[in-house]
Amino acid sequence: MNVTVTRTIKATPEQVYEVWLDPKSPGGPWFSARPPIIDIKVDGLFYHVSDSKGRQFPHFGRFVALERGKHIEYTWMSPATRGLETTVTLDFRAVSGGTELVLVHTGLHDDDVADHDRGWSFIADCVVKRIER
Amino acid sequence: MLDTVLAALADPTRRAIVDRLAKGPARVTDIAAPFAMSLNAVSKHVKVLEHAKLVRRTRQGREHTLELDAAPLREVARWVNHHEQYWTERVDRLADFFDRQAPTERWKGKP
């Protein structure tokens, strides 16, 4: 099961890439987290804790691929991944108006059971909407 | 819970049953009618859905009525929404950061 977020950002792919990996940049994803331990290299590790609703959530992972201005991939574990090592990938593509960023979070549940994705799509696409209407 | 619900919905027949029950409660025989399979085979699918707590069965004499329980579906949806919200917030923050950049620093023109 995957989560995908796509957005066009008003900057070059290189700028977007750099800000995403900069723990000191307020535009980056690590900014509000404590302590931003982040070793930006392939096989480098990161660890940070974020607060939500009075609870602390540790996140940790390992950089798998780093291609400047093109691609970032790291593993991602948090209480919300329920013990599974999931994967986050970001792809950057120059488009008219800036950079198209595609962020994909994969492996969000145990894929050992076949067809889970279809089960999830079903929930997302039809039943929940119909019930909540 | 998550895996049980997703496994229950991995099968197209069971998805069709849930889809049917989303319209309202129904008898097992009514549920089975559109399927080219025995009542017994459909009952087995219903049992999987009951195990996942997606379907509740009530008995009145010999009549068995099935009803959808949407709570497990909502819980799975909430769990995925958590991740979607998490990354959307971070990508929004990134987009806002570049939107707020001074015009001189902002990237201009085409790649």
Chai-1 contact restraints between the chains, C-beta under 6 A:
chainA,res_idxA,chainB,res_idxB,connection_type,confidence,min_distance_angstrom,max_distance_angstrom,comment,restraint_id
A,V3,B,H83,contact,1.0,0.0,6.0,A-B,restraint_1
A,V3,B,E84,contact,1.0,0.0,6.0,A-B,restraint_2
A,V5,B,W87,contact,1.0,0.0,6.0,A-B,restraint_3
A,V5,B,T88,contact,1.0,0.0,6.0,A-B,restraint_4
A,V5,B,V91,contact,1.0,0.0,6.0,A-B,restraint_5
A,R7,B,V91,contact,1.0,0.0,6.0,A-B,restraint_6
A,R7,B,A95,contact,1.0,0.0,6.0,A-B,restraint_7
A,I9,B,A95,contact,1.0,0.0,6.0,A-B,restraint_8
A,I9,B,F98,contact,1.0,0.0,6.0,A-B,restraint_9
A,K10,B,F98,contact,1.0,0.0,6.0,A-B,restraint_10
A,A11,B,F98,contact,1.0,0.0,6.0,A-B,restraint_11
A,A11,B,W107,contact,1.0,0.0,6.0,A-B,restraint_12
A,T12,B,W107,contact,1.0,0.0,6.0,A-B,restraint_13
A,G27,B,L94,contact,1.0,0.0,6.0,A-B,restraint_14
A,G27,B,F97,contact,1.0,0.0,6.0,A-B,restraint_15
A,P29,B,R90,contact,1.0,0.0,6.0,A-B,restraint_16
A,A80,B,H82,contact,1.0,0.0,6.0,A-B,restraint_17
A,A94,B,P111,contact,1.0,0.0,6.0,A-B,restraint_18
A,S96,B,K110,contact,1.0,0.0,6.0,A-B,restraint_19
A,L103,B,W87,contact,1.0,0.0,6.0,A-B,restraint_20
A,H105,B,H83,contact,1.0,0.0,6.0,A-B,restraint_21
A,H109,B,L2,contact,1.0,0.0,6.0,A-B,restraint_22
A,D110,B,D3,contact,1.0,0.0,6.0,A-B,restraint_23
A,V113,B,A7,contact,1.0,0.0,6.0,A-B,restraint_24
A,D115,B,A10,contact,1.0,0.0,6.0,A-B,restraint_25
A,H116,B,L6,contact,1.0,0.0,6.0,A-B,restraint_26
A,G119,B,L6,contact,1.0,0.0,6.0,A-B,restraint_27
A,G119,B,L9,contact,1.0,0.0,6.0,A-B,restraint_28
A,G119,B,A10,contact,1.0,0.0,6.0,A-B,restraint_29
A,F122,B,L9,contact,1.0,0.0,6.0,A-B,restraint_30
A,F122,B,R15,contact,1.0,0.0,6.0,A-B,restraint_31
A,I123,B,L73,contact,1.0,0.0,6.0,A-B,restraint_32
A,I123,B,V76,contact,1.0,0.0,6.0,A-B,restraint_33
A,I123,B,A77,contact,1.0,0.0,6.0,A-B,restraint_34
A,V127,B,A22,contact,1.0,0.0,6.0,A-B,restraint_35
A,V127,B,L73,contact,1.0,0.0,6.0,A-B,restraint_36
A,V128,B,L73,contact,1.0,0.0,6.0,A-B,restraint_37
A,V128,B,A77,contact,1.0,0.0,6.0,A-B,restraint_38
A,R130,B,A22,contact,1.0,0.0,6.0,A-B,restraint_39
A,I131,B,A70,contact,1.0,0.0,6.0,A-B,restraint_40
